[in-house]
Amino acid sequence: MTDKRALRAAARATRDAFVAAGAPALPCPREFVALLAPGLVVASYAPVGSEADPCELEAAAVAAGCRLALPHVVDRATPIRFLAWAAEHALSEGPFGLRQPVGTLPSLVPDIVLTPLVAFDAALNRVGQGAGHYDRAFATYPAARRIGIAWSVQQLDSITPDPWDAPLDAIVTERGWLAKAAR
């Protein structure tokens, strides 16, 4: 399937059906915990709709002494910023149905970016929402580890990446950790 609009619609429908049928919670794989260290910044996200919830990974990051950040989106064209966040901070309504920190919180540079996605393949290519926010963030923070968060049903046989698409370093699904060799 090469039409990304159709691919996104089909992948979202599959994801929605999986969650409606009672998707399990995502585990926190030991491979993820091994990446954590006090002071690291882990950028997470507040799930929208049937996106997989990274709450177990956030909890592990906090337990390891990491700082959390969440994306703050202004509009389609403006790059996302990762803003400092803690569980006691309220989230505000953002564009595209997002829940995000208020824009006055400080920006942080992420060491690990937990990335929601629409689809992925075994080569760790990803299809996102289509606005390019995470692609631009990956270009801005090339040293950050890119970890996709998804349900196993979102895996496709293959995805043809666009020239600006950065592959992920790993993906966490309800089945565990999928990774490639270290970069």
Phi and psi restraints in degrees (value plus and minus 20) as a CYANA .aco file:
   2 THR   PHI    -123.4   -83.4
   2 THR   PSI     -39.5     0.5
   3 ASP   PHI     -95.7   -55.7
   3 ASP   PSI      88.7   128.7
   4 LYS   PHI     -86.2   -46.2
   4 LYS   PSI     -49.6    -9.6
   5 ARG   PHI     -84.5   -44.5
   5 ARG   PSI     -65.2   -25.2
   6 ALA   PHI     -87.8   -47.8
   6 ALA   PSI     -59.5   -19.5
   7 LEU   PHI     -80.8   -40.8
   7 LEU   PSI     -65.2   -25.2
   8 ARG   PHI     -82.3   -42.3
   8 ARG   PSI     -63.7   -23.7
   9 ALA   PHI     -82.2   -42.2
   9 ALA   PSI     -64.4   -24.4
  10 ALA   PHI     -86.2   -46.2
  10 ALA   PSI     -63.0   -23.0
  11 ALA   PHI     -86.2   -46.2
  11 ALA   PSI     -59.9   -19.9
  12 ARG   PHI     -84.4   -44.4
  12 ARG   PSI     -61.4   -21.4
  13 ALA   PHI     -82.7   -42.7
  13 ALA   PSI     -61.0   -21.0
  14 THR   PHI     -84.3   -44.3
  14 THR   PSI     -64.6   -24.6
  15 ARG   PHI     -82.7   -42.7
  15 ARG   PSI     -64.9   -24.9
  16 ASP   PHI     -79.2   -39.2
  16 ASP   PSI     -64.7   -24.7
  17 ALA   PHI     -85.3   -45.3
  17 ALA   PSI     -59.6   -19.6
  18 PHE   PHI     -81.4   -41.4
  18 PHE   PSI     -66.1   -26.1
  19 VAL   PHI     -88.9   -48.9
  19 VAL   PSI     -60.1   -20.1
  20 ALA   PHI     -82.5   -42.5
  20 ALA   PSI     -49.3    -9.3
  21 ALA   PHI    -101.1   -61.1
  21 ALA   PSI     -23.6    16.4
  22 GLY   PHI      83.0   123.0
  22 GLY   PSI      37.6    77.6
  23 ALA   PHI     -81.4   -41.4
  23 ALA   PSI     122.1   162.1
  24 PRO   PHI     -95.2   -55.2
  24 PRO   PSI     147.3   187.3
  25 ALA   PHI     -89.7   -49.7
  25 ALA   PSI     130.5   170.5
  26 LEU   PHI     -95.1   -55.1
  26 LEU   PSI     119.1   159.1
  27 PRO   PHI    -100.4   -60.4
  27 PRO   PSI     152.4   192.4
  28 CYS   PHI    -130.6   -90.6
  28 CYS   PSI      77.7   117.7
  29 PRO   PHI     -84.4   -44.4
  29 PRO   PSI     127.1   167.1
  30 ARG   PHI     -81.0   -41.0
  30 ARG   PSI     -48.6    -8.6
  31 GLU   PHI     -84.1   -44.1
  31 GLU   PSI     -55.6   -15.6
  32 PHE   PHI     -90.0   -50.0
  32 PHE   PSI     -66.7   -26.7
  33 VAL   PHI     -77.7   -37.7
  33 VAL   PSI     -55.9   -15.9
  34 ALA   PHI     -85.0   -45.0
  34 ALA   PSI     -40.7    -0.7
  35 LEU   PHI    -102.0   -62.0
  35 LEU   PSI     -35.8     4.2
  36 LEU   PHI    -104.4   -64.4
  36 LEU   PSI     125.8   165.8
  37 ALA   PHI    -173.9  -133.9
  37 ALA   PSI     130.8   170.8
  38 PRO   PHI     -73.8   -33.8
  38 PRO   PSI     116.1   156.1
  39 GLY   PHI      71.3   111.3
  39 GLY   PSI     -36.8     3.2
  40 LEU   PHI     -85.3   -45.3
  40 LEU   PSI     131.6   171.6
  41 VAL   PHI    -123.3   -83.3
  41 VAL   PSI      99.9   139.9
  42 VAL   PHI    -127.7   -87.7
  42 VAL   PSI      93.9   133.9
  43 ALA   PHI    -106.5   -66.5
  43 ALA   PSI     103.3   143.3
  44 SER   PHI    -136.6   -96.6
  44 SER   PSI    -175.1  -135.1
  45 TYR   PHI    -181.9  -141.9
  45 TYR   PSI     137.9   177.9
  46 ALA   PHI    -113.5   -73.5
  46 ALA   PSI      97.7   137.7
  47 PRO   PHI     -82.9   -42.9
  47 PRO   PSI     126.6   166.6
  48 VAL   PHI    -135.2   -95.2
  48 VAL   PSI     110.4   150.4
  49 GLY   PHI      39.7    79.7
  49 GLY   PSI    -144.9  -104.9
  50 SER   PHI    -113.7   -73.7
  50 SER   PSI      -5.5    34.5
  51 GLU   PHI     -82.1   -42.1
  51 GLU   PSI     125.7   165.7
  52 ALA   PHI     -85.1   -45.1
  52 ALA   PSI     118.4   158.4
  53 ASP   PHI    -109.9   -69.9
  53 ASP   PSI     101.5   141.5
  54 PRO   PHI    -106.2   -66.2
  54 PRO   PSI      -0.4    39.6
  55 CYS   PHI     -79.1   -39.1
  55 CYS   PSI     -56.1   -16.1
  56 GLU   PHI     -87.1   -47.1
  56 GLU   PSI     -56.1   -16.1
  57 LEU   PHI     -90.7   -50.7
  57 LEU   PSI     -58.2   -18.2
  58 GLU   PHI     -80.9   -40.9
  58 GLU   PSI     -65.1   -25.1
  59 ALA   PHI     -81.4   -41.4
  59 ALA   PSI     -61.6   -21.6
  60 ALA   PHI     -84.3   -44.3
  60 ALA   PSI     -59.2   -19.2
  61 ALA   PHI     -84.0   -44.0
  61 ALA   PSI     -65.0   -25.0
  62 VAL   PHI     -83.2   -43.2
  62 VAL   PSI     -63.6   -23.6
  63 ALA   PHI     -81.3   -41.3
  63 ALA   PSI     -49.1    -9.1
  64 ALA   PHI    -106.5   -66.5
  64 ALA   PSI     -19.3    20.7
  65 GLY   PHI      67.8   107.8
  65 GLY   PSI      -4.6    35.4
  66 CYS   PHI    -100.9   -60.9
  66 CYS   PSI     139.7   179.7
  67 ARG   PHI    -118.4   -78.4
  67 ARG   PSI     123.2   163.2
  68 LEU   PHI    -120.9   -80.9
  68 LEU   PSI     129.2   169.2
  69 ALA   PHI    -158.3  -118.3
  69 ALA   PSI     131.6   171.6
  70 LEU   PHI    -145.5  -105.5
  70 LEU   PSI     132.5   172.5
  71 PRO   PHI     -91.3   -51.3
  71 PRO   PSI     126.5   166.5
  72 HIS   PHI    -142.8  -102.8
  72 HIS   PSI     100.7   140.7
  73 VAL   PHI    -132.0   -92.0
  73 VAL   PSI     114.5   154.5
  74 VAL   PHI    -117.6   -77.6
  74 VAL   PSI     -69.9   -29.9
  75 ASP   PHI    -182.2  -142.2
  75 ASP   PSI    -196.5  -156.5
  76 ARG   PHI     -83.3   -43.3
  76 ARG   PSI     -58.2   -18.2
  77 ALA   PHI    -106.2   -66.2
  77 ALA   PSI     -48.5    -8.5
  78 THR   PHI     -98.1   -58.1
  78 THR   PSI     111.9   151.9
  79 PRO   PHI     -80.2   -40.2
  79 PRO   PSI     127.4   167.4
  80 ILE   PHI     -92.7   -52.7
  80 ILE   PSI     132.0   172.0
  81 ARG   PHI    -136.6   -96.6
  81 ARG   PSI     127.2   167.2
  82 PHE   PHI    -119.8   -79.8
  82 PHE   PSI      95.1   135.1
  83 LEU   PHI    -124.2   -84.2
  83 LEU   PSI     121.9   161.9
  84 ALA   PHI     -73.1   -33.1
  84 ALA   PSI     118.6   158.6
  85 TRP   PHI    -170.9  -130.9
  85 TRP   PSI     124.9   164.9
  86 ALA   PHI    -157.7  -117.7
  86 ALA   PSI     138.6   178.6
  87 ALA   PHI     -75.7   -35.7
  87 ALA   PSI     -49.0    -9.0
  88 GLU   PHI     -98.2   -58.2
  88 GLU   PSI     -29.3    10.7
  89 HIS   PHI    -101.2   -61.2
  89 HIS   PSI     110.1   150.1
  90 ALA   PHI     -90.7   -50.7
  90 ALA   PSI     132.1   172.1
  91 LEU   PHI    -123.6   -83.6
  91 LEU   PSI     125.8   165.8
  92 SER   PHI    -126.2   -86.2
  92 SER   PSI     142.7   182.7
  93 GLU   PHI     -97.9   -57.9
  93 GLU   PSI     110.6   150.6
  94 GLY   PHI    -136.7   -96.7
  94 GLY   PSI    -196.5  -156.5
  95 PRO   PHI     -86.5   -46.5
  95 PRO   PSI     140.0   180.0
  96 PHE   PHI      43.8    83.8
  96 PHE   PSI       2.7    42.7
  97 GLY   PHI      57.1    97.1
  97 GLY   PSI      -6.3    33.7
  98 LEU   PHI     -97.7   -57.7
  98 LEU   PSI     129.5   169.5
  99 ARG   PHI    -129.8   -89.8
  99 ARG   PSI     107.1   147.1
 100 GLN   PHI    -167.5  -127.5
 100 GLN   PSI     142.6   182.6
 101 PRO   PHI     -86.2   -46.2
 101 PRO   PSI     137.2   177.2
 102 VAL   PHI     -85.1   -45.1
 102 VAL   PSI     125.9   165.9
 103 GLY   PHI     -87.3   -47.3
 103 GLY   PSI     -25.6    14.4
 104 THR   PHI    -109.2   -69.2
 104 THR   PSI     -28.2    11.8
 105 LEU   PHI     -90.7   -50.7
 105 LEU   PSI     134.1   174.1
 106 PRO   PHI     -89.4   -49.4
 106 PRO   PSI     125.1   165.1
 107 SER   PHI     -97.3   -57.3
 107 SER   PSI     123.6   163.6
 108 LEU   PHI    -145.3  -105.3
 108 LEU   PSI     133.1   173.1
 109 VAL   PHI    -113.8   -73.8
 109 VAL   PSI      98.1   138.1
 110 PRO   PHI     -97.4   -57.4
 110 PRO   PSI     123.2   163.2
 111 ASP   PHI    -114.6   -74.6
 111 ASP   PSI     -50.0   -10.0
 112 ILE   PHI    -154.5  -114.5
 112 ILE   PSI     113.7   153.7
 113 VAL   PHI    -138.1   -98.1
 113 VAL   PSI      91.8   131.8
 114 LEU   PHI    -101.6   -61.6
 114 LEU   PSI     101.8   141.8
 115 THR   PHI    -138.4   -98.4
 115 THR   PSI      99.9   139.9
 116 PRO   PHI     -91.4   -51.4
 116 PRO   PSI     131.5   171.5
 117 LEU   PHI    -169.5  -129.5
 117 LEU   PSI     144.7   184.7
 118 VAL   PHI    -114.5   -74.5
 118 VAL   PSI     -59.3   -19.3
 119 ALA   PHI    -174.5  -134.5
 119 ALA   PSI     140.5   180.5
 120 PHE   PHI    -172.8  -132.8
 120 PHE   PSI     147.2   187.2
 121 ASP   PHI    -148.8  -108.8
 121 ASP   PSI     156.9   196.9
 122 ALA   PHI     -85.6   -45.6
 122 ALA   PSI     -41.3    -1.3
 123 ALA   PHI    -102.1   -62.1
 123 ALA   PSI     -17.0    23.0
 124 LEU   PHI      49.6    89.6
 124 LEU   PSI       3.7    43.7
 125 ASN   PHI     -94.7   -54.7
 125 ASN   PSI     132.7   172.7
 126 ARG   PHI    -153.6  -113.6
 126 ARG   PSI     135.5   175.5
 127 VAL   PHI    -140.1  -100.1
 127 VAL   PSI     103.4   143.4
 128 GLY   PHI    -119.1   -79.1
 128 GLY   PSI    -180.4  -140.4
 129 GLN   PHI     -91.6   -51.6
 129 GLN   PSI     -41.8    -1.8
 130 GLY   PHI      91.5   131.5
 130 GLY   PSI     -25.3    14.7
 131 ALA   PHI    -108.5   -68.5
 131 ALA   PSI     -32.9     7.1
 132 GLY   PHI      60.1   100.1
 132 GLY   PSI     -10.2    29.8
 133 HIS   PHI     -78.8   -38.8
 133 HIS   PSI     -68.3   -28.3
 134 TYR   PHI     -92.8   -52.8
 134 TYR   PSI     -54.1   -14.1
 135 ASP   PHI     -79.6   -39.6
 135 ASP   PSI     -63.9   -23.9
 136 ARG   PHI     -88.2   -48.2
 136 ARG   PSI     -57.4   -17.4
 137 ALA   PHI     -84.3   -44.3
 137 ALA   PSI     -61.4   -21.4
 138 PHE   PHI     -82.1   -42.1
 138 PHE   PSI     -57.6   -17.6
 139 ALA   PHI     -88.5   -48.5
 139 ALA   PSI     -55.7   -15.7
 140 THR   PHI     -92.2   -52.2
 140 THR   PSI     -55.4   -15.4
 141 TYR   PHI    -141.5  -101.5
 141 TYR   PSI      47.7    87.7
 142 PRO   PHI     -84.9   -44.9
 142 PRO   PSI     -42.5    -2.5
 143 ALA   PHI    -101.6   -61.6
 143 ALA   PSI     -34.9     5.1
 144 ALA   PHI     -88.8   -48.8
 144 ALA   PSI     118.1   158.1
 145 ARG   PHI     -93.6   -53.6
 145 ARG   PSI     113.6   153.6
 146 ARG   PHI    -125.4   -85.4
 146 ARG   PSI      90.3   130.3
 147 ILE   PHI    -139.2   -99.2
 147 ILE   PSI      94.2   134.2
 148 GLY   PHI     -96.6   -56.6
 148 GLY   PSI     126.6   166.6
 149 ILE   PHI    -142.1  -102.1
 149 ILE   PSI     101.7   141.7
 150 ALA   PHI    -178.9  -138.9
 150 ALA   PSI     153.4   193.4
 151 TRP   PHI    -115.4   -75.4
 151 TRP   PSI     129.1   169.1
 152 SER   PHI     -78.7   -38.7
 152 SER   PSI     -48.9    -8.9
 153 VAL   PHI     -89.2   -49.2
 153 VAL   PSI     -29.5    10.5
 154 GLN   PHI    -104.0   -64.0
 154 GLN   PSI     -24.7    15.3
 155 GLN   PHI     -96.0   -56.0
 155 GLN   PSI     111.6   151.6
 156 LEU   PHI    -128.8   -88.8
 156 LEU   PSI     143.7   183.7
 157 ASP   PHI     -80.4   -40.4
 157 ASP   PSI     -66.9   -26.9
 158 SER   PHI    -179.4  -139.4
 158 SER   PSI     133.7   173.7
 159 ILE   PHI    -147.8  -107.8
 159 ILE   PSI     111.8   151.8
 160 THR   PHI    -109.3   -69.3
 160 THR   PSI      88.7   128.7
 161 PRO   PHI     -93.7   -53.7
 161 PRO   PSI     129.7   169.7
 162 ASP   PHI     -99.6   -59.6
 162 ASP   PSI     143.0   183.0
 163 PRO   PHI     -77.7   -37.7
 163 PRO   PSI     -48.7    -8.7
 164 TRP   PHI    -108.7   -68.7
 164 TRP   PSI     -25.6    14.4
 165 ASP   PHI     -96.3   -56.3
 165 ASP   PSI     107.9   147.9
 166 ALA   PHI    -120.7   -80.7
 166 ALA   PSI     107.5   147.5
 167 PRO   PHI     -88.2   -48.2
 167 PRO   PSI     139.5   179.5
 168 LEU   PHI    -101.6   -61.6
 168 LEU   PSI     141.4   181.4
 169 ASP   PHI    -108.0   -68.0
 169 ASP   PSI     -47.8    -7.8
 170 ALA   PHI    -183.6  -143.6
 170 ALA   PSI     145.3   185.3
 171 ILE   PHI    -156.5  -116.5
 171 ILE   PSI     118.3   158.3
 172 VAL   PHI    -129.4   -89.4
 172 VAL   PSI     106.8   146.8
 173 THR   PHI    -146.6  -106.6
 173 THR   PSI     159.6   199.6
 174 GLU   PHI     -83.9   -43.9
 174 GLU   PSI     -34.5     5.5
 175 ARG   PHI    -111.9   -71.9
 175 ARG   PSI     -27.5    12.5
 176 GLY   PHI     104.8   144.8
 176 GLY   PSI    -167.6  -127.6
 177 TRP   PHI    -125.4   -85.4
 177 TRP   PSI     108.2   148.2
 178 LEU   PHI    -140.7  -100.7
 178 LEU   PSI     102.5   142.5
 179 ALA   PHI    -160.8  -120.8
 179 ALA   PSI     146.4   186.4
 180 LYS   PHI    -138.4   -98.4
 180 LYS   PSI     159.5   199.5
 181 ALA   PHI     -80.5   -40.5
 181 ALA   PSI     131.0   171.0
 182 ALA   PHI     -79.8   -39.8
 182 ALA   PSI     125.4   165.4
